[in-house]
Amino acid sequence: MFSVDNAALSYLKSRPCKFDLLLTQTPDDAPTKIRQRPLKILKDARDLGRYTHVLYWGDFLNNPVYGRGDFARDDIKYGINKNISQGYERWKTIFSAPPIDPDIKLISVGNNFQHDFDNYERDFTDVFQNLEERFATILPRDPASLKNLSRSISLERQGILKQGLDCAFLGGGLNNKIETENIFCYSFNRSKIEGTETLVSMIESRTGLKGVNVSDWLKLRRFNAAADFDRCRRIIASSKFSLSDTYHFLINSITLDIPVIGLGKKALVQTGTLGDFKKRTLFSMLGLESAYFEMEDDKTEGFFEPVSDWAQELCDGKFLIESRYKIAKDLTEKFRSDLDYAIFGRRDFENTETS
């Protein structure tokens, strides 16, 4: 998730505004800064009243399935509340209906709403009512999220919904040009696919490239996260292509203009916050279906061959970045423009980071 937080900092520093970065849950020994920018702990939702705009930045923050699940459980883990019910109620006061002036603009940015809310509608009626009454703009990160959310928002308030994107797409590239080496990078952390070492060997044999394991991607050191993150991205940027089952690793590869090979297990619905459905949806919305490979029934037999074939095609120069990533770039610019308008009421900004 560092890439999402990093994107917030990158975007906001490039715009004419003062801002604070707020956390609602954190261990006592967690870092208090990101790239030297202070992180503040929000202890009382009423403190949001000191701002003109509140951005709920990325992932599942405004999704009530997350609120009643991961968020409520973390409240217990960090000693903030004693049970799920109390944790969920606290989530509501922060992420659904904060007790602040209704004229303060609440904006949901790049959130995941992929769950089938028809299975929860009675439980979350008050949440969706608050979202449509209180929020000025909601920019869900993919078409599945937009479709699901639109069924829970009244017809009269559909105008607050606009197709967004994952916030990590706003993270930008690297400051310095990185020379491509005879390597490909890989990171396997999410889908628990067996035999990935065999796949790496197959691709090395087929392409003549050396595979480099970016093993620290989900293990950034707490007090050196930015340095570790930048180092991981430099490895990605120096690669011929990127191979991974990890959502944000793949997004960062795309933003760095590196061809991707996405892996996952077949998933037709979103479950929890780590399911593979979000990868399938991501590649579909970007027109990259041919670069995403799904395993059915945990069977590796026959699964690695087409992946290796695709890796060979990437080495043969058949993946033209300018055309294959055009949708991603266009959606990123639209996302940035819609976010600019939601916050500032204008779209004519240059993307130049300021201090």
C-alpha distance (Angstrom), angle and dihedral (degrees) to the residues before:
residue distance angle dihedral
M1 . . .
F2 3.80 . .
S3 3.80 88.9 .
V4 3.83 89.9 59.6
D5 3.81 92.5 48.6
N6 3.78 90.9 44.8
A7 3.81 89.9 52.5
A8 3.80 90.6 54.3
L9 3.77 90.3 55.0
S10 3.80 92.5 45.0
Y11 3.80 93.7 49.5
L12 3.80 97.7 43.7
K13 3.81 93.9 46.2
S14 3.80 88.3 56.4
R15 3.80 92.9 56.2
P16 3.84 131.8 73.3
C17 3.79 98.2 -106.6
K18 3.76 144.2 99.4
F19 3.77 114.5 -123.9
D20 3.77 146.3 173.2
L21 3.80 126.9 -146.1
L22 3.81 109.5 -135.6
L23 3.78 132.5 -162.4
T24 3.79 125.1 -165.5
Q25 3.82 98.7 -170.1
T26 3.78 130.4 25.7
P27 3.81 140.3 144.4
D28 3.79 115.0 -100.7
D29 3.80 91.2 -113.7
A30 3.82 96.2 47.6
P31 3.83 121.0 125.0
T32 3.79 115.2 -87.5
K33 3.81 96.6 -151.8
I34 3.78 141.7 48.0
R35 3.81 113.0 -153.8
Q36 3.80 88.2 -17.4
R37 3.81 91.4 -53.7
P38 3.84 111.8 125.5
L39 3.78 119.7 -114.9
K40 3.79 114.3 -145.6
I41 3.80 126.1 -153.8
L42 3.80 115.1 -129.2
K43 3.79 104.8 -144.3
D44 3.80 99.1 164.3
A45 3.82 124.0 34.7
R46 3.80 89.1 -144.0
D47 3.81 87.9 70.6
L48 3.80 87.7 72.7
G49 3.80 85.6 74.1
R50 3.79 91.2 79.9
Y51 3.82 91.3 70.3
T52 3.81 131.4 75.2
H53 3.81 91.8 -147.2
V54 3.79 133.0 26.1
L55 3.82 116.8 -161.1
Y56 3.80 117.1 -161.5
W57 3.77 96.3 -154.8
G58 3.76 121.2 -151.3
D59 3.77 146.1 -47.5
F60 3.85 116.8 41.0
L61 3.82 102.5 -31.8
N62 3.83 97.6 128.5
N63 3.80 95.7 34.1
P64 3.84 110.2 108.1
V65 3.82 91.7 -149.5
Y66 3.80 86.6 63.8
G67 3.80 91.0 42.4
R68 3.78 94.3 55.6
G69 3.79 92.4 37.9
D70 3.81 124.4 32.9
F71 3.80 96.4 12.5
A72 3.80 95.2 49.0
R73 3.80 92.2 46.3
D74 3.81 91.4 49.6
D75 3.80 89.6 51.3
I76 3.79 87.4 59.4
K77 3.81 92.6 44.6
Y78 3.80 92.4 52.9
G79 3.80 93.3 44.9
I80 3.80 94.4 -114.7
N81 3.81 95.1 121.9
K82 3.78 135.6 9.6
N83 3.79 102.4 -134.4
I84 3.80 145.0 18.5
S85 3.80 93.8 -100.4
Q86 3.81 92.9 56.4
G87 3.80 91.8 45.4
Y88 3.80 92.1 50.7
E89 3.80 92.0 49.2
R90 3.81 89.8 52.1
W91 3.81 89.2 50.1
K92 3.81 89.2 54.2
T93 3.81 93.3 52.9
I94 3.81 91.0 52.6
F95 3.81 106.1 32.6
S96 3.80 105.2 25.8
A97 3.80 112.2 26.2
P98 3.81 113.3 3.8
P99 3.85 112.8 -168.9
I100 3.81 94.6 -115.6
D101 3.81 138.7 110.9
P102 3.84 108.3 -58.9
D103 3.82 89.3 -136.0
I104 3.81 90.6 69.3
K105 3.79 107.2 101.1
L106 3.79 114.8 -118.3
I107 3.81 113.3 -163.7
S108 3.80 126.4 -175.3
V109 3.81 109.7 -151.5
G110 3.80 124.2 -164.3
N111 3.80 97.2 -24.2
N112 3.80 124.2 164.0
F113 3.83 115.0 -120.3
Q114 3.82 97.1 162.3
H115 3.80 96.1 128.6
D116 3.79 117.2 109.1
F117 3.79 98.0 -110.9
D118 3.80 91.7 -170.9
N119 3.80 84.4 83.2
Y120 3.82 91.5 54.7
E121 3.81 105.1 28.0
R122 3.80 97.1 117.6
D123 3.78 91.1 49.8
F124 3.79 95.3 48.8
T125 3.82 103.0 36.0
D126 3.80 92.1 112.3
V127 3.80 92.1 48.3
F128 3.80 94.4 53.5
Q129 3.79 90.9 44.4
N130 3.79 89.3 54.0
L131 3.80 92.2 47.0
E132 3.78 92.9 54.0
E133 3.80 94.5 42.6
R134 3.79 99.6 42.0
F135 3.81 106.3 31.6
A136 3.79 121.3 84.3
T137 3.81 95.0 -164.2
I138 3.80 135.9 6.6
L139 3.81 117.9 -166.1
P140 3.84 105.9 -175.1
R141 3.75 112.8 -163.5
D142 3.82 102.7 -122.5
P143 3.83 142.8 17.8
A144 3.82 93.7 -101.0
S145 3.81 90.4 55.2
L146 3.80 91.6 46.7
K147 3.80 92.1 50.0
N148 3.80 94.1 47.7
L149 3.78 94.0 45.6
S150 3.80 93.7 46.3
R151 3.82 89.5 60.2
S152 3.80 89.3 58.6
I153 3.81 97.1 46.2
S154 3.81 121.2 76.7
L155 3.79 120.1 -107.1
E156 3.80 90.9 -114.4
R157 3.81 92.0 58.9
Q158 3.80 100.2 42.3
G159 3.81 87.8 107.9
I160 3.81 91.7 76.3
L161 3.82 89.3 65.1
K162 3.80 120.3 86.5
Q163 3.78 128.6 165.1
G164 3.78 108.8 -100.1
L165 3.79 135.5 173.1
D166 3.77 138.8 -129.7
C167 3.80 108.5 -67.8
A168 3.81 92.1 -127.3
F169 3.81 88.2 75.2
L170 3.81 87.3 71.2
G171 3.80 91.7 59.9
G172 3.80 93.5 91.5
G173 3.78 129.9 -154.8
L174 3.79 133.7 -65.1
N175 3.79 126.0 -68.7
N176 3.79 93.7 -128.5
K177 3.79 128.6 46.4
I178 3.80 112.4 -109.2
E179 3.79 120.0 -147.8
T180 3.79 115.2 -128.4
E181 3.80 115.5 -115.7
N182 3.79 131.9 -162.0
I183 3.78 92.4 -92.5
F184 3.77 141.0 96.2
C185 3.79 121.4 -149.1
Y186 3.76 128.4 -138.0
S187 3.79 139.9 -176.7
F188 3.81 125.9 -176.5
N189 3.79 114.2 -173.1
R190 3.79 111.5 124.4
S191 3.80 120.2 40.5
K192 3.81 98.5 46.5
I193 3.80 93.1 -135.4
E194 3.79 111.2 179.3
G195 3.80 121.5 -128.9
T196 3.78 99.8 22.5
E197 3.80 89.5 145.7
T198 3.82 86.6 63.5
L199 3.79 90.0 51.3
V200 3.80 91.8 51.1
S201 3.82 90.4 50.9
M202 3.80 91.4 48.8
I203 3.79 91.6 52.1
E204 3.80 92.5 45.9
S205 3.80 89.0 52.8
R206 3.81 94.0 46.3
T207 3.80 97.1 45.3
G208 3.78 105.5 28.3
L209 3.80 88.8 -129.1
K210 3.78 126.4 127.0
G211 3.80 116.5 -119.0
V212 3.81 115.0 -131.3
N213 3.80 117.0 -159.6
V214 3.81 112.1 -139.8
S215 3.78 89.3 -158.9
D216 3.81 96.6 162.0
W217 3.80 96.1 62.8
L218 3.82 94.0 105.2
K219 3.80 93.7 26.6
L220 3.79 102.9 63.6
R221 3.77 110.8 161.9
R222 3.80 110.2 -108.1
F223 3.77 97.4 -125.4
N224 3.80 96.4 32.4
A225 3.80 99.2 41.4
A226 3.81 96.1 125.5
A227 3.81 93.6 50.5
D228 3.81 91.9 46.0
F229 3.79 91.6 47.0
D230 3.81 92.6 49.9
R231 3.80 90.6 48.6
C232 3.81 91.0 51.7
R233 3.79 91.0 49.9
R234 3.79 91.7 50.1
I235 3.80 89.2 55.7
I236 3.81 89.8 50.6
A237 3.81 91.4 48.0
S238 3.81 92.0 51.6
S239 3.82 93.2 52.2
K240 3.78 130.6 98.4
F241 3.78 88.6 -136.0
S242 3.80 141.9 -15.1
L243 3.81 127.1 -119.4
S244 3.80 120.4 -167.0
D245 3.79 150.6 135.3
T246 3.82 91.4 -150.3
Y247 3.81 118.4 103.0
H248 3.80 102.0 -144.5
F249 3.81 93.5 37.9
L250 3.80 86.7 60.2
I251 3.80 93.2 45.9
N252 3.79 91.3 51.5
S253 3.79 89.4 50.4
I254 3.80 89.5 54.0
T255 3.81 93.6 48.3
L256 3.81 88.2 51.2
D257 3.83 90.6 52.4
I258 3.80 93.4 -115.1
P259 3.83 118.0 144.0
V260 3.80 111.8 -112.1
I261 3.77 140.2 -145.6
G262 3.80 110.6 -164.0
L263 3.80 122.4 -161.1
G264 3.78 130.1 -166.8
K265 3.76 147.0 140.7
K266 3.78 116.8 -96.8
A267 3.80 109.7 -88.6
L268 3.79 125.6 170.6
V269 3.82 97.1 -179.2
Q270 3.79 137.3 33.8
T271 3.79 114.1 -103.8
G272 3.78 122.9 -177.5
T273 3.80 115.3 -31.6
L274 3.82 100.9 -66.0
G275 3.82 103.5 51.9
D276 3.81 122.3 130.4
F277 3.80 94.9 -122.3
K278 3.80 89.8 88.5
K279 3.82 90.7 60.2
R280 3.79 92.2 50.0
T281 3.81 88.9 49.9
L282 3.80 92.8 47.0
F283 3.80 95.1 52.8
S284 3.81 91.3 44.4
M285 3.81 94.6 52.4
L286 3.81 90.6 48.8
G287 3.80 94.0 49.4
L288 3.81 90.6 -115.9
E289 3.80 99.7 120.9
S290 3.82 91.6 129.9
A291 3.83 89.4 59.8
Y292 3.81 94.5 55.7
F293 3.81 121.5 80.9
E294 3.80 122.3 -165.4
M295 3.78 125.5 -160.7
E296 3.79 118.4 -145.7
D297 3.80 123.6 -149.0
D298 3.83 93.8 -8.3
K299 3.80 90.6 -74.0
T300 3.80 113.5 148.9
E301 3.81 92.9 180.0
G302 3.79 107.4 112.7
F303 3.81 91.6 -1.3
F304 3.80 99.0 99.6
E305 3.83 97.7 50.1
P306 3.83 97.7 70.4
V307 3.81 89.4 43.4
S308 3.80 89.6 54.9
D309 3.80 90.4 46.0
W310 3.79 90.1 54.4
A311 3.81 90.9 48.6
Q312 3.80 88.9 54.3
E313 3.80 90.6 51.2
L314 3.79 90.0 52.2
C315 3.80 89.8 53.9
D316 3.79 89.8 49.3
G317 3.80 89.6 59.8
K318 3.80 96.7 -111.8
F319 3.81 93.2 131.7
L320 3.81 105.3 82.3
I321 3.80 106.7 -164.0
E322 3.80 96.0 -158.6
S323 3.79 93.2 58.2
R324 3.81 101.6 28.6
Y325 3.81 93.9 51.0
K326 3.80 97.0 38.5
I327 3.81 92.7 101.9
A328 3.81 91.0 49.7
K329 3.80 92.1 49.9
D330 3.82 93.5 45.4
L331 3.80 92.0 48.7
T332 3.80 90.7 48.0
E333 3.80 92.1 53.4
K334 3.81 91.6 46.8
F335 3.81 90.8 47.9
R336 3.80 91.5 50.8
S337 3.80 91.4 46.0
D338 3.82 94.1 49.1
L339 3.79 90.3 47.4
D340 3.81 90.9 49.9
Y341 3.78 90.1 52.1
A342 3.81 93.4 46.5
I343 3.81 91.5 53.3
F344 3.80 105.7 29.4
G345 3.80 104.5 18.8
R346 3.82 91.1 -122.8
R347 3.79 138.4 80.7
D348 3.82 105.6 -160.7
F349 3.81 101.0 100.1
E350 3.76 128.7 135.6
N351 3.79 113.8 -133.2
T352 3.79 97.0 -122.7
E353 3.79 117.1 139.0
T354 3.79 116.7 -130.0
S355 3.79 131.4 -169.7
